[in-house]
């Protein structure tokens, strides 16, 4: 294993000379800028690279919804990933006030497709009531799958390839099957081996065979000198925030309830499962999960989960034509890649690249959603990017809610938008690390 260098590989984020700024004020032109036909003018400018970062007809989010997050072999044990994906899509369409027939393309992330049958995104699309004439594509970019699906939707809309796109992600880690790699050729002699699809294709490093992703979180904790106590404190804060958000009904607007089989009857699941089962006083007592004498535990890591999330994207002019109310502009996105073992710090690079690309100073961003694959991922980003904790994962993160890997990239976007709306804020950034040393980030600006 090569020596690990944990120095941030990105230059300090600086304020752009020309800031991308959206002014959504009815019938008001902006001095020195372009007045558009859309009800609210949009100013645009250049970033540090001199690239035009906005136009007069940006990509907007008109609908966003997620399912509750279910625990491993828990509330959603009887549901396939495609069932959850369909529920999230239906919720996003209903929230937007858009008929399924209006959708022209569907992109859904899924990391563990084995055993689900052909084309999981297509299955989810049809189950959601979208016409069979609408195409669908399944995206696998590890934990960034749901976010990458949304990034692709954004770019396809900009290119004019479609007018209305559903994007998102879905995962049933509970139903990931076991694999028999030698069964086709025959087990000739000796002991055979069964492989866990969830571990092999989701939770183990492909470049240092057999290493669980949590061992790299241990390396990160050691390099940053994050103590066990500091990580547990972060996990306790995440859980407390999630429990309070559930108690105060702050997730209600973003969640689409899901009806599942429970024996011979059916039950409606409407809240996230795991925060209600976790016990704060047990967190400091847990044993290390990945290394003897280590500091990363089940509590300061994300948990194995089931869930889905979906968004509806279109151009602002399309929303106006359909009489829909845009909720936010998807301002831009970025990807950062490093050595596979450095994936815990990759969100630092992705968020830094995003801020440069769209011309935002991070101090001007109101809220951040940084996926808590492990507490150290968000902690490292907070330290290196100088992000205050009261702006990061304010309703709790994956340490509390869980991390259905193909869905989380979309889930944090849905939660980010909902949190901005709940608290009357404007700008948000979502970032997520993923296996292979990469991370993705998306910036959104709520229309107020």
Buried (B, 14 or more C-beta within 10 A) or exposed (E): EEEBEBEBBBEEBEEBEBBBBBEBEEEEEBEEBEEBEBBBBBBBBBBBEEEEBBBBBBBBBBBBBBBBBBBBEBBBBBBBBBBBBBBBBBBBBEBBEBEBEBBBBBBBBBBBBBBBEEBBBBBBBBBBBBEEEBBBBBBBBBBBBBBBBBBBBBEBBBEEEBBBBBBBBBBBBBBBBEBEEEEEEEEEEEEEEEBBBBBBBBBBBEEEEEBBBBBBBBBBBBBBEBEBEBBBBBBBBBBBBBBEBBEEEBBEBBBBEBEBEEEEEEEEBBBBBBBEEBEEEEBBEBEBBBBEEBBBBBBBBBBBBBBBBBBBBBBBBBBBEBEBEBBBBBBBBBBBBBBBBBBBBBBBBBBBBBBBBBBBEBEEBBBBBBBBBBBBBBBBBBBBBEBEEEBBBBBBBBBBBBBBBBBBBBBBBBBBBBBBBBEEBBBBBBBBBBBBBBBBBBBBBBBE
